[in-house]
Amino acid sequence: MLKLSNKLLGLLFLFISNILFGQTFPVKAIIDNGPRDKRINIVFLGDGYQITEMQKYQKDVQLTVDKIFQESPYKEYKSLFNVFAIEVPSNESGTDHPGTAADCNSYKDSVFTRDTYFDTSFDAGSIHRLLISKDYNHMLQVLQDNLPEYDIVLMVVNHNWYGGSGGSIAVFSANSVSSEVAIHETGHSFARLADEYDYGYPQPARYDGINVTFRTNRDSIPWKLWIDPFTPIPTPVSGEYVSTIGLFEGAYYSSKGMYRPKMSCKMRDIGVPFCEICIEQHVKSIFERLELIEKYAPLISTVDLLTNEKMDFSIHPLQLGLNGMSSEWQLDDKLLVSNVNTVQIDGALLSVGLHKLTAVVKHSSSLVKNDPYGLMQSSKKWTIDVKTPTDIATDDIPNKFSLEQNYPNPFNPATTINYNIAEPGNVVLKVYDVLGSEVAELVNERKDRGKHSVVFNAGKFASGLYIYSLRVNGYFSSRVMLLTK
């Protein structure tokens, strides 16, 4: 009988409890462009929508989605985004308005309280339009229980007054202008951009950001690559420079001593586009999260190749639907071929020993000039160990099928699974959760007789027990592994 330690039993109990008692709600896919772990996932929450108002909620979400993807660079890279709406009903329709803000003015007599799921309210911080949720932890729990792969979270509140707020989750009302607040706030939460408006603090802050700076030396400006050498620094606020990237005074809550890249930008004004600097940062934020190489084969990084064998290597780049994509293959640091997704390596053409094969995919765009960390390219490297058939000792060739225990175990986030194949055949190696649902297919291809290994990266999965199984030529075996985070 299999005996589990107390720690293992405790983890299993927590894992199953989360499944049984989590707050699950209907999730509607608004845009589905691919696997959640290979796309940027925008997730909407709603507050103040009763169960009978979900059609209105979906309409309000769709209006915001349409506006988001009219903006650059969202419209250019729409194929890299998924959009989901979680339907969370409230007991009552609307939101709170305590009437306590100093600037309530004509709204002063409209005081009301509504029983809503996320407890949203106007008048936060004594500012009427500051619409917030007072139950941030509840929002996080709903996200974790329903769509934990979220990247951008937006909450729309069922009220027609203008208002909203920022943070890691942008909150905004179902007002036609409030969606601008939501898009502005993604500049903060997704692209790490600063506010460019010039009110809020009496003294200038000495802060250097992606789109704001206190520096006036041309060579020290964070966006210097975008500035024409003939543009004056600082740049006058005049019609002559309305479309110019320069250094304009007034940013980061200060009218003096802080500077922004352009006269107008969505990080400063509602109803205008992002400036070129902020667009560039959004693009780089996309490729901080996504690799340009979406899939590749073989999955293992070190492969054996006999001198009488040939082996295919392949990549599957992200499908952007844009110009500016290129790829190249290098063998031992020398160019092998360009702009193909598959190459075949012939062991007879290589010397015995180790060789390095590299696939590089690059994306060039007029939206990005400054990419010091190489975010606009991805690479995959393989080590090829070329051997002659006589190099393989007889005792290294397995005479039976077997599936070994993964190592390390417990693990976080990656572990190696070794298995032995006694005769050539199609190998299928899959991973399942404790409920029996398939979560990953690690191998599904023909393998030669020999010892093989594959790495399982569980970075996107929750802690708990997982089962992995091997099936080949009528042989079947499975084992249990534990992911701890």
SEDO-123315 format. One record per residue (C-alpha): residue in three letters; residue number from 0; x, y, z. Coordinates in steps of 0.1 Angstrom, whole numbers, plus 5000, padded with zeros to 4 digits. Example, Ala and Ser with C-alpha at 12.3 -4.5 7.8 and 13.67 -1.06 7.14 Angstrom:
# residues 2
(ALA; 0; (5123; 4955; 5078))
(SER; 1; (5137; 4989; 5071))
# end
This chain:
# residues 485
(MET; 0; (5000; 5000; 5000))
(LEU; 1; (5012; 5035; 4992))
(LYS; 2; (5019; 5055; 5023))
(LEU; 3; (5018; 5093; 5022))
(SER; 4; (5036; 5116; 5046))
(ASN; 5; (5016; 5141; 5067))
(LYS; 6; (5029; 5169; 5046))
(LEU; 7; (5019; 5152; 5014))
(LEU; 8; (4984; 5145; 5028))
(GLY; 9; (4981; 5181; 5039))
(LEU; 10; (4990; 5194; 5005))
(LEU; 11; (4966; 5170; 4989))
(PHE; 12; (4938; 5182; 5012))
(LEU; 13; (4945; 5219; 5004))
(PHE; 14; (4946; 5211; 4967))
(ILE; 15; (4913; 5193; 4967))
(SER; 16; (4897; 5219; 4991))
(ASN; 17; (4905; 5246; 4966))
(ILE; 18; (4888; 5227; 4939))
(LEU; 19; (4857; 5219; 4960))
(PHE; 20; (4852; 5252; 4977))
(GLY; 21; (4865; 5278; 4953))
(GLN; 22; (4842; 5306; 4941))
(THR; 23; (4836; 5295; 4905))
(PHE; 24; (4815; 5317; 4881))
(PRO; 25; (4807; 5315; 4844))
(VAL; 26; (4837; 5327; 4822))
(LYS; 27; (4829; 5339; 4787))
(ALA; 28; (4857; 5341; 4761))
(ILE; 29; (4854; 5374; 4743))
(ILE; 30; (4885; 5369; 4722))
(ASP; 31; (4903; 5335; 4721))
(ASN; 32; (4935; 5336; 4701))
(GLY; 33; (4953; 5307; 4717))
(PRO; 34; (4965; 5289; 4748))
(ARG; 35; (4963; 5310; 4780))
(ASP; 36; (5000; 5303; 4788))
(LYS; 37; (5010; 5316; 4754))
(ARG; 38; (4989; 5348; 4752))
(ILE; 39; (4983; 5380; 4771))
(ASN; 40; (4951; 5374; 4790))
(ILE; 41; (4928; 5404; 4797))
(VAL; 42; (4902; 5395; 4823))
(PHE; 43; (4871; 5416; 4831))
(LEU; 44; (4852; 5415; 4864))
(GLY; 45; (4819; 5432; 4869))
(ASP; 46; (4803; 5448; 4900))
(GLY; 47; (4768; 5459; 4906))
(TYR; 48; (4753; 5436; 4879))
(GLN; 49; (4725; 5414; 4890))
(ILE; 50; (4721; 5379; 4876))
(THR; 51; (4694; 5393; 4852))
(GLU; 52; (4718; 5420; 4840))
(MET; 53; (4746; 5398; 4826))
(GLN; 54; (4736; 5407; 4790))
(LYS; 55; (4742; 5444; 4799))
(TYR; 56; (4775; 5434; 4815))
(GLN; 57; (4787; 5416; 4784))
(LYS; 58; (4777; 5446; 4763))
(ASP; 59; (4796; 5470; 4786))
(VAL; 60; (4826; 5448; 4784))
(GLN; 61; (4824; 5445; 4746))
(LEU; 62; (4823; 5484; 4743))
(THR; 63; (4855; 5486; 4763))
(VAL; 64; (4872; 5458; 4744))
(ASP; 65; (4864; 5475; 4711))
(LYS; 66; (4880; 5507; 4723))
(ILE; 67; (4911; 5490; 4736))
(PHE; 68; (4918; 5474; 4703))
(GLN; 69; (4914; 5506; 4684))
(GLU; 70; (4944; 5519; 4703))
(SER; 71; (4980; 5513; 4693))
(PRO; 72; (4998; 5490; 4699))
(TYR; 73; (4968; 5468; 4710))
(LYS; 74; (4954; 5469; 4675))
(GLU; 75; (4987; 5458; 4659))
(TYR; 76; (4992; 5429; 4683))
(LYS; 77; (4956; 5419; 4688))
(SER; 78; (4964; 5383; 4678))
(LEU; 79; (4985; 5379; 4710))
(PHE; 80; (4957; 5387; 4733))
(ASN; 81; (4929; 5367; 4748))
(VAL; 82; (4899; 5385; 4765))
(PHE; 83; (4876; 5369; 4791))
(ALA; 84; (4847; 5382; 4812))
(ILE; 85; (4839; 5365; 4845))
(GLU; 86; (4802; 5368; 4853))
(VAL; 87; (4800; 5376; 4890))
(PRO; 88; (4764; 5386; 4900))
(SER; 89; (4756; 5411; 4927))
(ASN; 90; (4725; 5412; 4950))
(GLU; 91; (4717; 5448; 4939))
(SER; 92; (4724; 5469; 4909))
(GLY; 93; (4748; 5498; 4909))
(THR; 94; (4774; 5509; 4934))
(ASP; 95; (4778; 5531; 4966))
(HIS; 96; (4778; 5568; 4967))
(PRO; 97; (4782; 5581; 5003))
(GLY; 98; (4782; 5618; 4992))
(THR; 99; (4813; 5625; 5013))
(ALA; 100; (4836; 5639; 4987))
(ALA; 101; (4844; 5676; 4988))
(ASP; 102; (4838; 5679; 4951))
(CYS; 103; (4804; 5661; 4949))
(ASN; 104; (4787; 5694; 4939))
(SER; 105; (4755; 5684; 4920))
(TYR; 106; (4758; 5648; 4932))
(LYS; 107; (4757; 5658; 4968))
(ASP; 108; (4720; 5650; 4973))
(SER; 109; (4723; 5616; 4955))
(VAL; 110; (4734; 5594; 4984))
(PHE; 111; (4729; 5556; 4981))
(THR; 112; (4743; 5523; 4991))
(ARG; 113; (4741; 5491; 4971))
(ASP; 114; (4748; 5455; 4981))
(THR; 115; (4774; 5445; 4955))
(TYR; 116; (4798; 5416; 4953))
(PHE; 117; (4830; 5436; 4953))
(ASP; 118; (4817; 5465; 4974))
(THR; 119; (4826; 5493; 4950))
(SER; 120; (4820; 5530; 4958))
(PHE; 121; (4825; 5565; 4945))
(ASP; 122; (4840; 5593; 4967))
(ALA; 123; (4871; 5574; 4977))
(GLY; 124; (4898; 5597; 4992))
(SER; 125; (4872; 5625; 4993))
(ILE; 126; (4873; 5627; 4954))
(HIS; 127; (4839; 5621; 4938))
(ARG; 128; (4851; 5604; 4906))
(LEU; 129; (4875; 5581; 4925))
(LEU; 130; (4856; 5548; 4921))
(ILE; 131; (4872; 5519; 4940))
(SER; 132; (4865; 5484; 4952))
(LYS; 133; (4868; 5480; 4990))
(ASP; 134; (4873; 5443; 4987))
(TYR; 135; (4906; 5438; 4968))
(ASN; 136; (4913; 5404; 4984))
(HIS; 137; (4879; 5392; 4972))
(MET; 138; (4888; 5402; 4936))
(LEU; 139; (4921; 5383; 4938))
(GLN; 140; (4903; 5352; 4951))
(VAL; 141; (4878; 5352; 4923))
(LEU; 142; (4906; 5356; 4897))
(GLN; 143; (4926; 5328; 4913))
(ASP; 144; (4896; 5305; 4914))
(ASN; 145; (4883; 5312; 4878))
(LEU; 146; (4912; 5324; 4856))
(PRO; 147; (4945; 5325; 4874))
(GLU; 148; (4965; 5331; 4841))
(TYR; 149; (4953; 5367; 4841))
(ASP; 150; (4978; 5394; 4829))
(ILE; 151; (4956; 5425; 4828))
(VAL; 152; (4925; 5429; 4850))
(LEU; 153; (4897; 5455; 4844))
(MET; 154; (4866; 5459; 4866))
(VAL; 155; (4836; 5476; 4851))
(VAL; 156; (4810; 5490; 4876))
(ASN; 157; (4773; 5492; 4867))
(HIS; 158; (4768; 5529; 4870))
(ASN; 159; (4767; 5557; 4844))
(TRP; 160; (4785; 5584; 4863))
(TYR; 161; (4821; 5590; 4852))
(GLY; 162; (4847; 5576; 4875))
(GLY; 163; (4875; 5551; 4880))
(SER; 164; (4908; 5543; 4897))
(GLY; 165; (4940; 5525; 4891))
(GLY; 166; (4963; 5500; 4907))
(SER; 167; (4970; 5464; 4897))
(ILE; 168; (4933; 5461; 4889))
(ALA; 169; (4917; 5491; 4871))
(VAL; 170; (4882; 5500; 4882))
(PHE; 171; (4859; 5521; 4860))
(SER; 172; (4822; 5528; 4855))
(ALA; 173; (4800; 5519; 4826))
(ASN; 174; (4803; 5554; 4813))
(SER; 175; (4813; 5560; 4777))
(VAL; 176; (4843; 5581; 4788))
(SER; 177; (4853; 5559; 4817))
(SER; 178; (4868; 5532; 4794))
(GLU; 179; (4895; 5558; 4787))
(VAL; 180; (4904; 5555; 4824))
(ALA; 181; (4907; 5517; 4820))
(ILE; 182; (4931; 5520; 4790))
(HIS; 183; (4951; 5547; 4808))
(GLU; 184; (4954; 5524; 4839))
(THR; 185; (4967; 5495; 4818))
(GLY; 186; (4996; 5518; 4810))
(HIS; 187; (5004; 5516; 4847))
(SER; 188; (4997; 5480; 4856))
(PHE; 189; (5008; 5464; 4823))
(ALA; 190; (5035; 5487; 4809))
(ARG; 191; (5048; 5503; 4842))
(LEU; 192; (5043; 5538; 4828))
(ALA; 193; (5041; 5569; 4850))
(ASP; 194; (5014; 5596; 4850))
(GLU; 195; (5023; 5626; 4829))
(TYR; 196; (4999; 5651; 4842))
(ASP; 197; (5014; 5680; 4861))
(TYR; 198; (4993; 5684; 4892))
(GLY; 199; (4993; 5667; 4926))
(TYR; 200; (5025; 5677; 4944))
(PRO; 201; (5037; 5712; 4951))
(GLN; 202; (5074; 5704; 4946))
(PRO; 203; (5090; 5686; 4916))
(ALA; 204; (5100; 5650; 4922))
(ARG; 205; (5134; 5638; 4911))
(TYR; 206; (5122; 5607; 4894))
(ASP; 207; (5135; 5588; 4863))
(GLY; 208; (5109; 5566; 4846))
(ILE; 209; (5102; 5551; 4812))
(ASN; 210; (5081; 5581; 4802))
(VAL; 211; (5090; 5608; 4827))
(THR; 212; (5124; 5623; 4838))
(PHE; 213; (5140; 5651; 4857))
(ARG; 214; (5171; 5650; 4834))
(THR; 215; (5177; 5678; 4809))
(ASN; 216; (5210; 5665; 4794))
(ARG; 217; (5201; 5651; 4760))
(ASP; 218; (5223; 5620; 4764))
(SER; 219; (5207; 5612; 4798))
(ILE; 220; (5170; 5613; 4786))
(PRO; 221; (5155; 5578; 4788))
(TRP; 222; (5139; 5582; 4754))
(LYS; 223; (5169; 5599; 4737))
(LEU; 224; (5168; 5574; 4707))
(TRP; 225; (5135; 5589; 4697))
(ILE; 226; (5146; 5626; 4698))
(ASP; 227; (5157; 5643; 4666))
(PRO; 228; (5191; 5660; 4670))
(PHE; 229; (5176; 5693; 4659))
(THR; 230; (5148; 5693; 4685))
(PRO; 231; (5155; 5718; 4713))
(ILE; 232; (5159; 5704; 4748))
(PRO; 233; (5138; 5713; 4768))
(THR; 234; (5112; 5715; 4741))
(PRO; 235; (5088; 5745; 4739))
(VAL; 236; (5051; 5738; 4743))
(SER; 237; (5040; 5752; 4710))
(GLY; 238; (5021; 5742; 4679))
(GLU; 239; (5054; 5737; 4660))
(TYR; 240; (5062; 5707; 4682))
(VAL; 241; (5028; 5692; 4687))
(SER; 242; (5038; 5660; 4670))
(THR; 243; (5074; 5660; 4681))
(ILE; 244; (5092; 5637; 4705))
(GLY; 245; (5112; 5659; 4728))
(LEU; 246; (5114; 5670; 4764))
(PHE; 247; (5083; 5689; 4776))
(GLU; 248; (5081; 5703; 4810))
(GLY; 249; (5052; 5693; 4832))
(ALA; 250; (5049; 5656; 4842))
(TYR; 251; (5046; 5632; 4872))
(TYR; 252; (5023; 5655; 4892))
(SER; 253; (5047; 5685; 4889))
(SER; 254; (5045; 5715; 4866))
(LYS; 255; (5081; 5724; 4871))
(GLY; 256; (5113; 5702; 4870))
(MET; 257; (5097; 5671; 4856))
(TYR; 258; (5095; 5663; 4818))
(ARG; 259; (5075; 5641; 4794))
(PRO; 260; (5082; 5629; 4759))
(LYS; 261; (5053; 5646; 4740))
(MET; 262; (5029; 5674; 4744))
(SER; 263; (4999; 5651; 4746))
(CYS; 264; (4996; 5614; 4755))
(LYS; 265; (4970; 5591; 4771))
(MET; 266; (4992; 5590; 4802))
(ARG; 267; (4984; 5627; 4805))
(ASP; 268; (4951; 5634; 4787))
(ILE; 269; (4919; 5615; 4781))
(GLY; 270; (4908; 5609; 4745))
(VAL; 271; (4942; 5610; 4729))
(PRO; 272; (4965; 5581; 4718))
(PHE; 273; (4995; 5568; 4737))
(CYS; 274; (5027; 5586; 4726))
(GLU; 275; (5055; 5567; 4708))
(ILE; 276; (5074; 5561; 4740))
(CYS; 277; (5044; 5546; 4757))
(ILE; 278; (5035; 5525; 4727))
(GLU; 279; (5071; 5512; 4726))
(GLN; 280; (5069; 5502; 4762))
(HIS; 281; (5036; 5484; 4757))
(VAL; 282; (5052; 5464; 4729))
(LYS; 283; (5082; 5455; 4751))
(SER; 284; (5058; 5445; 4779))
(ILE; 285; (5041; 5421; 4756))
(PHE; 286; (5074; 5404; 4747))
(GLU; 287; (5085; 5404; 4783))
(ARG; 288; (5057; 5379; 4788))
(LEU; 289; (5057; 5360; 4755))
(GLU; 290; (5084; 5342; 4736))
(LEU; 291; (5086; 5346; 4699))
(ILE; 292; (5091; 5309; 4696))
(GLU; 293; (5058; 5294; 4706))
(LYS; 294; (5067; 5257; 4702))
(TYR; 295; (5098; 5237; 4693))
(ALA; 296; (5110; 5201; 4689))
(PRO; 297; (5127; 5181; 4701))
(LEU; 298; (5116; 5192; 4736))
(ILE; 299; (5148; 5181; 4753))
(SER; 300; (5179; 5203; 4750))
(THR; 301; (5205; 5176; 4746))
(VAL; 302; (5200; 5149; 4720))
(ASP; 303; (5221; 5120; 4708))
(LEU; 304; (5226; 5116; 4670))
(LEU; 305; (5243; 5086; 4654))
(THR; 306; (5265; 5091; 4624))
(ASN; 307; (5241; 5069; 4604))
(GLU; 308; (5210; 5089; 4615))
(LYS; 309; (5192; 5121; 4605))
(MET; 310; (5171; 5142; 4629))
(ASP; 311; (5146; 5170; 4623))
(PHE; 312; (5146; 5201; 4645))
(SER; 313; (5117; 5226; 4643))
(ILE; 314; (5103; 5258; 4657))
(HIS; 315; (5068; 5274; 4655))
(PRO; 316; (5071; 5312; 4658))
(LEU; 317; (5043; 5333; 4671))
(GLN; 318; (5018; 5342; 4643))
(LEU; 319; (5017; 5380; 4645))
(GLY; 320; (5002; 5387; 4611))
(LEU; 321; (5028; 5415; 4607))
(ASN; 322; (5058; 5422; 4586))
(GLY; 323; (5092; 5422; 4603))
(MET; 324; (5095; 5385; 4613))
(SER; 325; (5127; 5367; 4605))
(SER; 326; (5145; 5335; 4616))
(GLU; 327; (5178; 5319; 4612))
(TRP; 328; (5195; 5286; 4622))
(GLN; 329; (5231; 5284; 4634))
(LEU; 330; (5252; 5253; 4636))
(ASP; 331; (5283; 5257; 4658))
(ASP; 332; (5278; 5295; 4656))
(LYS; 333; (5278; 5296; 4618))
(LEU; 334; (5247; 5305; 4597))
(LEU; 335; (5230; 5273; 4584))
(VAL; 336; (5198; 5286; 4568))
(SER; 337; (5174; 5315; 4572))
(ASN; 338; (5136; 5319; 4574))
(VAL; 339; (5126; 5283; 4576))
(ASN; 340; (5109; 5265; 4605))
(THR; 341; (5125; 5231; 4601))
(VAL; 342; (5160; 5219; 4595))
(GLN; 343; (5173; 5183; 4592))
(ILE; 344; (5207; 5175; 4607))
(ASP; 345; (5226; 5146; 4592))
(GLY; 346; (5249; 5129; 4616))
(ALA; 347; (5271; 5117; 4587))
(LEU; 348; (5281; 5153; 4580))
(LEU; 349; (5292; 5161; 4615))
(SER; 350; (5323; 5151; 4635))
(VAL; 351; (5319; 5128; 4665))
(GLY; 352; (5314; 5149; 4696))
(LEU; 353; (5293; 5179; 4708))
(HIS; 354; (5277; 5204; 4684))
(LYS; 355; (5255; 5234; 4691))
(LEU; 356; (5223; 5241; 4671))
(THR; 357; (5205; 5274; 4676))
(ALA; 358; (5173; 5288; 4662))
(VAL; 359; (5167; 5325; 4665))
(VAL; 360; (5135; 5344; 4657))
(LYS; 361; (5135; 5382; 4655))
(HIS; 362; (5107; 5407; 4652))
(SER; 363; (5115; 5442; 4640))
(SER; 364; (5090; 5470; 4643))
(SER; 365; (5089; 5507; 4637))
(LEU; 366; (5072; 5509; 4671))
(VAL; 367; (5103; 5499; 4689))
(LYS; 368; (5137; 5517; 4687))
(ASN; 369; (5151; 5510; 4722))
(ASP; 370; (5154; 5473; 4731))
(PRO; 371; (5186; 5469; 4752))
(TYR; 372; (5175; 5435; 4767))
(GLY; 373; (5167; 5418; 4734))
(LEU; 374; (5130; 5414; 4741))
(MET; 375; (5121; 5414; 4704))
(GLN; 376; (5139; 5381; 4697))
(SER; 377; (5138; 5346; 4711))
(SER; 378; (5162; 5316; 4707))
(LYS; 379; (5162; 5279; 4713))
(LYS; 380; (5194; 5260; 4717))
(TRP; 381; (5201; 5223; 4714))
(THR; 382; (5233; 5203; 4721))
(ILE; 383; (5238; 5175; 4697))
(ASP; 384; (5260; 5147; 4708))
(VAL; 385; (5272; 5129; 4677))
(LYS; 386; (5282; 5092; 4682))
(THR; 387; (5291; 5063; 4660))
(PRO; 388; (5269; 5031; 4665))
(THR; 389; (5299; 5014; 4682))
(ASP; 390; (5301; 5042; 4708))
(ILE; 391; (5270; 5029; 4724))
(ALA; 392; (5278; 5001; 4749))
(THR; 393; (5255; 4972; 4750))
(ASP; 394; (5247; 4977; 4787))
(ASP; 395; (5235; 5012; 4779))
(ILE; 396; (5207; 4999; 4757))
(PRO; 397; (5176; 4989; 4778))
(ASN; 398; (5161; 4955; 4773))
(LYS; 399; (5127; 4965; 4788))
(PHE; 400; (5104; 4994; 4790))
(SER; 401; (5104; 5015; 4822))
(LEU; 402; (5092; 5048; 4836))
(GLU; 403; (5114; 5063; 4863))
(GLN; 404; (5105; 5085; 4892))
(ASN; 405; (5109; 5122; 4883))
(TYR; 406; (5138; 5141; 4899))
(PRO; 407; (5137; 5163; 4919))
(ASN; 408; (5105; 5154; 4937))
(PRO; 409; (5089; 5174; 4952))
(PHE; 410; (5098; 5201; 4926))
(ASN; 411; (5093; 5238; 4917))
(PRO; 412; (5089; 5247; 4889))
(ALA; 413; (5107; 5221; 4867))
(THR; 414; (5115; 5184; 4870))
(THR; 415; (5131; 5157; 4848))
(ILE; 416; (5113; 5125; 4838))
(ASN; 417; (5135; 5096; 4825))
(TYR; 418; (5121; 5066; 4806))
(ASN; 419; (5136; 5036; 4788))
(ILE; 420; (5124; 5022; 4755))
(ALA; 421; (5133; 4986; 4746))
(GLU; 422; (5122; 4989; 4710))
(PRO; 423; (5113; 5017; 4686))
(GLY; 424; (5078; 5030; 4688))
(ASN; 425; (5055; 5059; 4692))
(VAL; 426; (5059; 5073; 4727))
(VAL; 427; (5031; 5092; 4745))
(LEU; 428; (5040; 5108; 4778))
(LYS; 429; (5013; 5129; 4794))
(VAL; 430; (5007; 5147; 4827))
(TYR; 431; (4973; 5147; 4846))
(ASP; 432; (4959; 5165; 4876))
(VAL; 433; (4944; 5145; 4905))
(LEU; 434; (4910; 5147; 4889))
(GLY; 435; (4923; 5129; 4858))
(SER; 436; (4922; 5160; 4835))
(GLU; 437; (4951; 5162; 4811))
(VAL; 438; (4973; 5193; 4817))
(ALA; 439; (5003; 5186; 4795))
(GLU; 440; (5015; 5164; 4767))
(LEU; 441; (5053; 5161; 4770))
(VAL; 442; (5060; 5136; 4743))
(ASN; 443; (5040; 5123; 4713))
(GLU; 444; (5064; 5111; 4687))
(ARG; 445; (5084; 5081; 4675))
(LYS; 446; (5114; 5073; 4696))
(ASP; 447; (5143; 5049; 4690))
(ARG; 448; (5153; 5022; 4715))
(GLY; 449; (5173; 5037; 4743))
(LYS; 450; (5172; 5059; 4774))
(HIS; 451; (5153; 5092; 4771))
(SER; 452; (5144; 5121; 4793))
(VAL; 453; (5120; 5151; 4792))
(VAL; 454; (5117; 5182; 4813))
(PHE; 455; (5083; 5191; 4827))
(ASN; 456; (5080; 5229; 4835))
(ALA; 457; (5050; 5235; 4858))
(GLY; 458; (5055; 5272; 4862))
(LYS; 459; (5019; 5279; 4852))
(PHE; 460; (5003; 5252; 4874))
(ALA; 461; (4991; 5253; 4910))
(SER; 462; (5007; 5233; 4938))
(GLY; 463; (4995; 5197; 4942))
(LEU; 464; (4998; 5162; 4931))
(TYR; 465; (5002; 5153; 4894))
(ILE; 466; (5003; 5120; 4876))
(TYR; 467; (5025; 5113; 4846))
(SER; 468; (5020; 5083; 4824))
(LEU; 469; (5040; 5066; 4796))
(ARG; 470; (5024; 5046; 4768))
(VAL; 471; (5044; 5028; 4740))
(ASN; 472; (5040; 4996; 4721))
(GLY; 473; (5013; 4983; 4745))
(TYR; 474; (5034; 4992; 4776))
(PHE; 475; (5018; 5015; 4801))
(SER; 476; (5031; 5029; 4834))
(SER; 477; (5023; 5059; 4856))
(ARG; 478; (5038; 5076; 4886))
(VAL; 479; (5029; 5105; 4910))
(MET; 480; (5049; 5137; 4915))
(LEU; 481; (5044; 5167; 4938))
(LEU; 482; (5046; 5203; 4928))
(THR; 483; (5052; 5227; 4958))
(LYS; 484; (5052; 5265; 4954))
# end
